[in-house]
Amino acid sequence: MAERVVIGLSGGVDSSVAAYLLKQHGYDVVGLFMINWHDTAGKLEGECTAQDDRLFAEMVAKRLDIPLHITDLSHEYRRRVVDYMFSEYEHGRTPNPDVLCNREIKFDAFLKEALKLGADYVATGHYCRKEQVQVGGKTIYRLLAGADKNKDQSYFLCQLSQEQLRYALFPIGELEKPEVRRIAEEQKLATAKRKDSQGICFVGKVDLPVFLQQKLAAKKGNVHEILPSWRGYSRQVADNDLQMLAEPYRYTVRDGKKIGEHGGAHFYTIGQRKGLGIGGRKESLFIIATDVEQNVIYVGEGDAHPGLYRRALKIEPQDIHWIDPSMKMRIGEQRRFAVRIRYRQPLQSATLFMREDGAYILFDEPQRGIAAGQFAAWYDGEILVGSGIIDK
């Protein structure tokens, strides 16, 4: 009897081709479409709706002759992803809802629904791979980068556990995007030419301040510019002073000049350059710090501004996650990894130090836009070894 795979059919080309490939490999394939969001606050005009997604998922299921079930996980999604997102922004941090969506919804709430349907595995259309190895007599599931370096989505899965990976299949992980499109056209799948979704996982592309105003009130505050000559940038810090290197720059309103106003510091994030509405500059203004307590935004002109760059970051002990437990580091150890702090960022050479007070990542080159709340993921070659929430 064929093993059953429940695939999350999203109405996109990637999950459609993944379902086709599973069928080709002889699995008993069942489609499951998730309804995760009902609100339209902040949704941009012309963006695809959940109704469109469902329609495409139904057409693909019909074409592939597989059953399609519908499940409404919107309560779980709001509680475990969106409420977290609101809370992080409220506290001046920059969350990554897509990472949480995978950990909490696609490989947890969705997995539970799939198991009710008799699933042996669950599958998604992610561009990443999985391998199974034996280490010390134990089975270890490893998460590997996707074969398509331009589409590698392993970063979004950087918080998965061994138990979650045990059930996971990634049928398109060995393919490149053009090949996925070609297969979809060849098989006459309705999603073949459909554009990829963007924006927040299951919510879509939104006007972020408008979206956040569902819970966070607009609050007028000041924008202060910090010049590249600010005294704090000239501080001399030794490479072994990890605590100081990981410390963000701290500004006060006396350190810069007021150049404008904003609608709420909690609507903005480090490295952002759009949405300030302040023109007349040779180069763009970038947000280099936000202070939600005082409701002040600090900006610097140009993408070479020193306030945008730091050498190190810190992760609190409770926020360190090892996907591959066989590669877990002990306190006092240090090891070289390739690290990224956001999706699609090229991997950066760095050293990870394990200390009593947490993990420190020291980059070979200063990194632009390190933001508290984001996830840092570290790789050993193609293996995504672990990840953690950036504390500062």
C-alpha positions, 0 to 999 in steps of 0.5 A, a space after each residue: 500500500 502506497 504511503 500517504 502524503 498530504 500536501 499543502 496546496 496553496 494555489 501557487 505553481 510550486 506546491 502544484 508541481 510538488 503534488 504532481 511529482 509526488 504522484 509520479 513517485 507513487 505516493 497516495 497524494 491528498 491535497 489540503 488547502 489552508 484558510 488562514 486569514 479573513 481580514 482585508 485591513 491594509 491589503 493592497 489593491 489588485 493582490 490575489 485573494 484567498 478565494 483566488 488561491 482556493 480556486 487555483 488549488 481546486 483546479 490543480 487537484 482536479 487536473 491531478 485527480 487527487 482529493 482536496 480538503 479544506 481546513 480553517 486554521 485562521 484562529 491558530 494563525 492569528 493567535 500564534 503568528 499575527 499576535 506575535 507580530 503585533 507584539 514584536 512591532 509594539 516593542 520596537 522589534 522586527 519579527 519574521 512572520 514567515 519563519 513563525 508561520 512554518 514552525 507554528 502553522 505549516 509544520 504544526 497545526 497543518 501537520 496535525 490536520 494532515 495526520 487526521 487524514 492518515 498522512 505518513 508525510 506532509 509536503 510543501 513547495 519549499 525550495 529546500 532539501 532534507 537528508 537523513 543520516 545516522 549519528 551515534 546510532 541515532 537518526 538525524 534529519 538535516 535541512 539543506 539549502 535548495 538546489 536553486 540558489 536564487 530561490 533557496 527557502 531553507 531560511 524560512 524553515 530555520 526553526 523546525 524541530 527534528 520531529 517536524 522534519 521527520 514528517 516533511 517532504 520537499 519534492 521541488 528542492 532539487 529543481 530550479 524555478 524555470 524547471 518548475 514552471 516548465 513542468 507546470 506548463 507541460 502538465 497543463 496545470 492552471 498555476 503554470 503562469 501564475 505569479 508568486 505570492 509576496 508579502 506576509 505569509 497567508 496575508 499577502 502584500 499589505 501597507 504595513 502601517 495600515 495593517 498594524 493599526 488594527 492593534 497599534 495606534 498611530 502616534 505622531 513623533 519626531 524624526 532625528 538625523 544622526 550625522 556620520 561624524 557622531 562621536 559613538 562611531 569612533 569608539 574603539 572595540 577589540 574583537 574579543 569584546 563580544 558584548 560591546 560589539 553586539 551592542 546597538 548604537 544608542 542615540 538621544 534626541 540631543 545627538 541629532 537634529 529634528 528633520 521631520 515627523 512620523 506616525 509611530 515609531 513602532 511602524 518602522 524598522 532598522 534599515 528601512 528607507 521607504 515611507 518617511 516622506 522626507 525628500 530633498 536629499 542627495 541620497 536616501 535616508 535610512 532608519 538606523 534606530 527606533 525608540 518606541 518608548 520616546 516615539 523617536 526615529 533616528 535616520 542617516 543619509 546614504 547606504 554607507 552611513 556607519 549607523 547602519 552597520 555592526 560587526 556582531 549580534 547576540 542571541 539569548 540562551 532560550 532563543 538558540 535553536 539547533 536543527 541538527 542536534 549532532 552539531 550543537 555547541 557547548 558553552 565555551 566553544 567557537 565555530 566558523 559558519 556561514 550566516 544570514 540574517 534575512 531571506 535572500 541575503 548572501 551567506 556571510 562568513 562569521 564565527 559563532 561563540 557559545 557563552 553562558 549569557 547566550 550566543 554571539 555571532 561575530 561577522 568578518 565584515 560589518 553587517 547592514 541592518 541588524 534588527 532585534 526580532 529577526 532570525 539569524 540562521 547559520 550554515 555548515 556548507 549546505 546544512 542549516 545547522 541552527 538559528 536564533 532570534 536576534 536579541 540586539 
